[in-house]
Amino acid sequence: MARVVIVSNRVPIPKARGAMAGGLAVALSDLLTPGSMWFGWSGRLAAEPSPQPSLTEARGVTYAMIDLTTEAYRGFYVGFANGVLWPLLHFRLGLMQFRREDYENYLAVNRSFATSLSPMLQSDDIVWAHDYHLLPLARLLREQGFGGPLGFFLHVPFAPPSMLEALPVARELLTDLCAYDVVGFQTEEHARDFRDCAQRMLGATIDGEWVKLNGRRTRAFADPIGIDAETFAKMAERSVGDKLVQRFVGSLSGRLLAIGVDRLDYSKGLPHRFEAYARLLERYPEHRRNIHFLQICPRSREEVDEYRKLRSELDRLTGRVNGRFSEFDWTPLRYSTRAAPRRTLAGLYRFARIGVVTPLRDGMNLVAKEYVAAQDDDDPGVLVLSQFAGAAHELTEALIVNPFDPDAIADAMHLALAMPVSERKARHVALKEKVFRTNAQLYCRRFLDALRKRPAARAAA
């Protein structure tokens, strides 16, 4: 069977005890079989570019990594990937700061990836690249002579033509995406936006899921990512007895818990969420002293100004909410920027009456699926979910809200707190069935099946 080669910005090397770090590593764990390879950036900065990738092997999987120079990292990662593509694809044009030199660094790093990876590839390898950091990689690997199947999956949303046209190099990057054989998206809306952009901005011909450009055919389809729901559910059930979880639950003194878990990012709608919680306590005073809200948001990209500003704003909002509503034996809002172990989160999800997942725009949001998987079937919690998260297309039995409306979020939280157990169970049964069916294994299988069919698809072009 052909070897699968995964390419991503960072390489998640397994820890000593074998735990994989990061959502992508968990989602792709079924592919990490002996003989497979994962290639990407080591996370290290060096004075000079890596002449050759460094190799680490764990449980038969090869992890191949290159270092980046500080200049390349700033242009590629901070400047273009997260200073241009991230805000653009999350509909935040006002935060986009395009500089031609950053784009050149973005291309140069992708070229380094292709140059380092190409000699390691075998002719029958299947290469699967991930996320917005690697849009040009297929074209650059083709230039290096690789003729095998090349697939790409975008974990974040895509933008419609009216928005993507704001990017000065949009046509170049769209053309690069069309060098892949298969391009996967979290939702049909995102796939349709890509096909619309290719048609309007490049003159491509669209035939169902197929994009025809310059004699090539690229399949652009929706393949929503999932979790290993069964494993996570078992972890949550076991974690209820975890000492850290028990200590936290004990500190609640019998009160209910609402929980949010997000990376510290302006796309997650955190200020709106904090304001919504304040509206809940203001408009529904019967919930005062009866609920705690725990927001965990590990810090990220602190070299980007907008992220530092967001942290300061959340510090201010936390102080305002607690200053207004807290009592000597009750602090309504707990906010932490420290990451929690996955096992601990699973236990907290299971205990929480409300899971609050209200990004302003998100590709999928696996926290929503983890919260559902973690619930106790006999006494499940309620998921409050943004209509602009990719998960909302699947998890329609959640309480769907507009994340820009704090009052709507507050009303949904009130409804969740007042909801009878019979309705909570009915909603949970439907949600659980979807989360367990559209899981990580199905996600990988669908994508690789599409990529393996690539030769026949090209012959029919």
C-alpha positions in Angstrom: 0.0 0.0 0.0 1.2 3.5 -0.8 2.9 5.5 2.0 1.0 8.5 3.5 3.1 11.6 3.9 1.5 14.3 6.1 2.8 17.9 5.7 1.9 20.7 8.2 3.4 23.9 9.5 4.4 22.2 12.8 5.3 18.6 13.5 3.7 17.1 16.6 6.3 14.7 17.9 4.8 12.3 20.4 5.7 12.9 24.0 7.5 10.3 26.1 4.3 8.6 27.3 3.0 8.5 23.7 0.3 11.2 23.9 -0.2 13.2 20.8 -0.4 17.0 21.2 -2.8 19.1 19.2 -6.1 18.6 17.4 -4.6 17.7 14.1 -2.4 15.0 15.5 -5.4 13.5 17.2 -7.6 13.7 14.1 -4.9 12.0 12.0 -3.8 9.4 14.5 -5.2 6.5 12.4 -2.8 7.4 9.6 0.3 7.3 11.8 1.1 3.7 11.1 4.6 2.2 10.7 6.1 3.5 7.5 4.2 6.8 7.4 5.9 10.2 7.6 5.1 13.6 9.0 7.0 16.6 7.6 7.1 20.2 8.7 8.8 22.9 10.8 10.6 21.9 13.9 9.5 25.0 15.9 13.1 26.0 16.2 14.7 29.2 14.9 18.3 29.0 13.5 20.8 31.4 12.2 21.0 29.5 8.9 18.3 27.5 7.1 18.4 23.7 7.7 20.5 22.1 4.9 18.8 18.7 5.6 15.7 17.7 7.6 16.3 16.3 11.0 14.7 12.9 11.5 13.0 11.3 14.6 11.3 8.0 14.6 8.5 7.0 17.1 6.5 3.8 16.8 7.5 3.3 13.2 6.5 6.8 12.1 9.2 9.1 10.7 9.0 12.8 11.8 11.1 15.0 9.5 11.7 18.6 10.4 13.4 21.7 9.2 14.4 24.8 11.1 13.6 28.3 10.0 15.5 31.5 10.3 14.1 34.3 12.4 13.6 36.5 9.4 11.8 33.7 7.5 9.6 32.9 10.5 8.5 36.5 11.0 7.6 37.0 7.3 6.1 33.6 6.7 4.3 32.9 10.0 3.8 36.2 11.8 3.6 38.4 8.7 1.7 36.6 6.0 0.1 33.4 7.4 -1.2 35.1 10.6 -1.1 38.8 9.6 -2.9 38.4 6.2 -4.4 34.9 5.6 -5.8 34.3 9.1 -7.8 37.6 9.3 -8.8 37.5 5.7 -10.3 33.9 6.0 -12.0 34.9 9.2 -13.6 38.0 7.6 -11.5 40.5 9.5 -10.2 42.6 6.6 -9.5 45.6 8.9 -6.8 43.5 10.6 -5.1 42.4 7.4 -1.6 43.9 6.9 -0.2 42.9 3.6 3.4 43.5 2.8 5.0 42.2 -0.4 8.2 41.1 1.5 6.1 38.9 3.8 4.5 37.2 0.9 7.9 36.5 -0.6 9.0 35.0 2.7 5.8 32.9 2.7 6.7 31.6 -0.8 10.4 31.0 0.2 9.4 28.9 3.2 7.0 26.8 1.1 9.8 26.4 -1.4 12.2 25.2 1.4 9.5 22.7 2.4 9.3 21.4 -1.1 13.1 21.3 -1.7 13.7 19.4 1.6 10.7 17.0 1.2 11.1 16.2 -2.5 14.2 14.0 -2.2 12.5 12.0 0.6 9.4 11.2 -1.5 8.7 7.9 -3.3 6.9 7.8 -6.6 3.8 6.2 -5.2 3.6 8.3 -2.0 0.3 10.0 -1.1 1.0 13.6 0.1 -1.6 15.3 2.3 -0.8 18.9 3.2 -2.7 20.8 5.9 -3.9 24.4 6.3 -3.4 27.9 5.1 0.4 27.9 5.7 0.9 25.6 2.7 -1.2 26.9 -0.1 1.6 26.9 -2.7 3.2 23.6 -1.8 1.6 21.5 -4.5 2.9 23.7 -7.3 6.4 23.8 -5.8 6.5 20.0 -5.3 5.4 19.6 -9.0 8.2 21.9 -10.0 10.6 19.5 -8.1 9.3 16.6 -10.2 6.8 14.9 -7.9 4.0 13.4 -9.9 2.1 11.5 -7.2 -1.3 12.3 -5.5 -1.3 15.7 -3.7 -4.1 16.6 -1.4 -4.8 19.7 0.8 -7.2 20.3 3.6 -8.1 23.8 4.9 -9.0 23.7 8.6 -10.2 27.3 8.7 -13.0 28.9 6.7 -12.7 30.1 3.1 -13.7 33.6 1.8 -16.2 34.4 -0.9 -14.9 36.3 -4.1 -16.1 39.7 -2.8 -13.8 39.3 0.2 -10.9 37.3 -1.3 -10.4 40.0 -4.0 -9.0 42.3 -1.2 -5.8 40.2 -1.1 -3.4 41.5 -3.7 -2.0 38.0 -4.5 -5.3 36.1 -4.3 -5.2 34.9 -7.9 -1.7 33.5 -7.5 -2.8 31.6 -4.4 -6.0 30.4 -6.0 -4.0 29.1 -8.9 -1.6 27.3 -6.4 -4.6 25.6 -4.8 -5.7 24.3 -8.1 -2.3 22.5 -8.4 -3.6 20.0 -5.8 -5.6 17.0 -6.9 -8.1 17.3 -4.0 -8.8 20.2 -1.8 -11.0 19.6 1.3 -13.0 22.0 3.4 -14.9 21.8 6.6 -18.3 22.7 5.1 -20.0 22.8 1.7 -20.2 26.6 2.1 -16.4 26.9 2.3 -16.0 24.5 -0.7 -18.5 26.5 -2.7 -16.8 29.8 -1.9 -13.5 28.3 -3.2 -15.2 27.1 -6.4 -16.9 30.5 -6.9 -13.5 32.3 -6.4 -11.8 30.0 -9.0 -14.6 30.6 -11.5 -14.9 34.4 -11.0 -11.2 35.3 -10.4 -9.5 32.7 -12.6 -12.1 31.9 -15.2 -12.1 28.2 -14.2 -14.9 25.9 -15.3 -17.0 24.4 -12.5 -18.6 20.9 -12.9 -20.2 19.9 -9.6 -17.3 19.5 -7.2 -14.7 19.7 -9.9 -12.7 22.8 -10.8 -11.2 22.7 -14.3 -8.3 25.1 -14.9 -5.4 25.0 -17.4 -6.1 21.5 -18.4 -6.2 20.2 -14.9 -9.1 19.0 -12.7 -9.2 19.6 -8.9 -11.9 18.2 -6.7 -13.0 20.7 -4.1 -15.4 19.1 -1.6 -16.6 19.2 2.0 -15.1 16.6 4.5 -15.9 17.8 8.0 -13.3 16.8 10.5 -14.2 14.8 13.5 -12.9 13.5 16.8 -12.2 10.0 18.2 -15.5 10.3 20.0 -15.5 6.9 21.6 -12.0 7.3 23.1 -12.8 10.9 24.3 -16.1 9.7 25.9 -14.3 7.0 27.9 -11.6 9.5 28.9 -14.3 11.9 30.2 -16.0 9.2 32.2 -12.8 8.2 33.8 -11.6 11.8 34.4 -14.5 12.6 36.7 -12.5 11.0 39.4 -9.3 12.8 38.5 -7.9 14.7 41.5 -7.6 18.0 39.7 -11.2 17.8 38.4 -12.5 16.8 41.8 -10.7 19.7 43.4 -12.2 22.1 40.9 -15.7 20.7 41.3 -15.4 20.9 45.0 -14.5 24.6 44.7 -17.9 25.2 43.0 -19.7 24.4 46.3 -22.6 22.7 44.5 -23.1 25.4 41.8 -23.5 24.6 38.1 -20.7 25.2 35.6 -20.6 26.8 32.2 -17.4 26.3 30.3 -15.6 27.7 27.3 -12.3 26.5 26.0 -10.6 28.4 23.1 -7.2 29.5 22.0 -6.7 33.2 22.8 -7.7 34.6 19.4 -9.9 37.4 18.2 -11.9 35.0 16.0 -13.3 33.2 19.1 -15.7 35.9 20.2 -14.4 36.0 23.7 -15.3 39.7 24.6 -18.8 39.1 23.3 -19.0 35.9 25.4 -17.9 37.7 28.6 -20.4 40.5 27.9 -23.1 37.8 27.4 -22.4 36.3 30.8 -22.8 39.7 32.4 -26.1 40.1 30.6 -27.2 36.7 31.9 -26.6 37.7 35.5 -28.1 41.1 35.0 -31.3 40.0 33.2 -31.8 36.7 35.0 -30.8 37.4 38.6 -32.1 34.0 39.7 -28.9 32.5 38.4 -26.6 34.7 40.6 -24.7 32.6 43.1 -25.9 29.4 41.3 -23.5 29.3 38.4 -19.8 29.7 37.7 -18.4 30.4 34.2 -14.9 29.0 33.5 -13.1 30.3 30.4 -9.8 28.6 29.5 -8.0 30.3 26.7 -4.3 29.4 26.3 -2.1 32.3 25.0 -1.0 32.1 21.4 0.8 34.3 18.8 1.8 36.8 21.4 4.1 38.4 18.9 1.0 39.8 17.1 -0.3 43.1 18.4 -3.9 42.2 18.1 -3.5 39.2 20.4 -1.8 41.2 23.1 -4.6 43.8 22.9 -7.2 41.0 23.2 -5.6 39.7 26.4 -5.7 43.1 27.9 -9.3 43.5 27.0 -10.3 40.2 28.5 -8.4 41.1 31.7 -10.4 44.3 31.9 -13.8 42.5 31.2 -13.1 39.8 33.8 -12.4 42.5 36.4 -15.6 44.4 35.4 -17.8 41.3 35.6 -16.4 40.1 38.9 -16.4 43.6 40.4 -20.0 44.1 39.6 -21.5 40.7 40.5 -19.2 38.8 42.9 -19.9 38.2 46.5 -17.5 37.3 49.3 -18.2 33.6 48.7 -18.9 33.6 45.0 -16.7 34.7 42.0 -18.9 34.4 38.9 -16.2 34.4 36.2 -13.0 32.4 36.3 -10.6 33.1 33.4 -7.3 31.3 32.8 -4.7 31.7 30.0 -2.9 28.5 31.0 -3.5 25.3 29.0 -5.1 22.4 30.7 -4.4 18.7 30.1 -6.8 17.1 27.6 -7.8 14.6 30.3 -8.7 17.4 32.7 -10.7 19.2 30.0 -12.7 16.0 29.3 -13.7 15.7 33.0 -14.7 19.4 33.2 -16.8 19.1 30.0 -18.6 16.1 31.5 -19.5 18.1 34.6 -20.4 21.4 32.9 -24.1 22.1 32.5 -23.4 24.4 29.5 -20.7 24.3 26.9 -20.3 27.8 25.4 -18.8 27.7 21.8 -19.4 31.0 20.2 -16.7 31.9 17.7 -17.3 34.8 15.4 -16.2 32.5 12.5 -14.6 29.1 12.7 -13.7 26.3 10.3 -15.2 23.5 12.5 -14.5 23.9 16.2 -13.8 20.5 17.7 -14.5 21.7 21.3 -18.2 21.6 20.4 -17.8 17.9 19.4 -15.7 17.1 22.4 -18.2 18.6 24.8 -21.0 16.5 23.3 -18.9 13.3 23.5 -18.0 13.9 27.1 -21.6 14.2 28.4 -23.3 11.8 30.8 -26.2 10.2 28.9 -28.4 10.3 32.1 -27.7 14.0 32.9 -26.3 15.7 29.8 -25.4 19.3 29.5 -26.5 21.8 26.8 -24.3 23.1 23.9 -24.6 26.8 23.1 -23.1 27.1 19.6 -22.3 29.9 17.2 -24.1 29.8 13.8 -20.8 30.7 12.2 -18.9 27.7 13.5 -18.6 24.9 10.9 -19.9 22.5 13.6 -23.3 24.3 13.5 -23.9 22.7 10.0 -23.9 19.3 11.7 -24.9 19.9 15.4 -28.3 21.5 14.7 -29.8 20.3 18.0 -27.5 22.6 19.9 -28.8 26.1 20.9 -27.6 28.0 17.9 -26.9 31.7 18.4 -25.5 34.7 16.6 -22.2 35.3 18.4 -22.3 39.0 17.7 -25.4 39.3 19.9 -24.5 39.1 23.7 -28.2 39.2 24.5 -28.9 36.1 22.3 -26.1 34.2 24.0 -27.4 35.2 27.4 -30.9 34.0 26.5 -29.5 30.7 25.3 -27.6 30.2 28.5 -30.8 30.9 30.5 -32.7 28.4 28.4 -30.0 25.8 29.0 -30.1 26.4 32.7 -33.9 26.1 32.8 -34.2 23.2 30.3 -35.8 20.1 31.8 -33.7 16.9 31.8 -36.1 15.2 29.2 -35.3 17.9 26.6 -31.6 17.8 27.4 -31.6 14.1 26.9 -33.5 14.3 23.6 -31.1 16.9 22.2 -28.1 15.0 23.4 -29.1 11.7 21.8 -29.3 13.4 18.4 -26.0 15.3 18.9 -24.1 12.2 20.2 -25.2 10.1 17.2 -23.8 12.7 14.8 -20.5 13.2 16.7 -19.9 9.4 16.9 -20.8 8.9 13.2 -18.8 11.8 11.6 -15.6 10.9 13.5 -11.9 11.3 12.8 -11.7 7.9 11.2 -14.4 8.8 8.7 -12.8 12.1 8.0 -9.4 10.5 7.1 -11.0 7.7 5.1 -13.2 10.0 3.0 -10.3 12.3 2.1 -7.8 9.5 1.2 -10.4 7.7 -0.8 -10.9 10.9 -2.8 -7.2 11.3 -3.3 -6.6 7.7 -4.3 -9.2 8.1 -7.0 -7.2 11.0 -8.4 -5.5 9.2 -11.4 -8.9 8.0 -12.8 -10.3 11.5 -12.2 -7.5 13.1 -14.1 -7.8 10.7 -17.0 -11.4 11.7 -17.4 -10.5 15.4 -17.6 
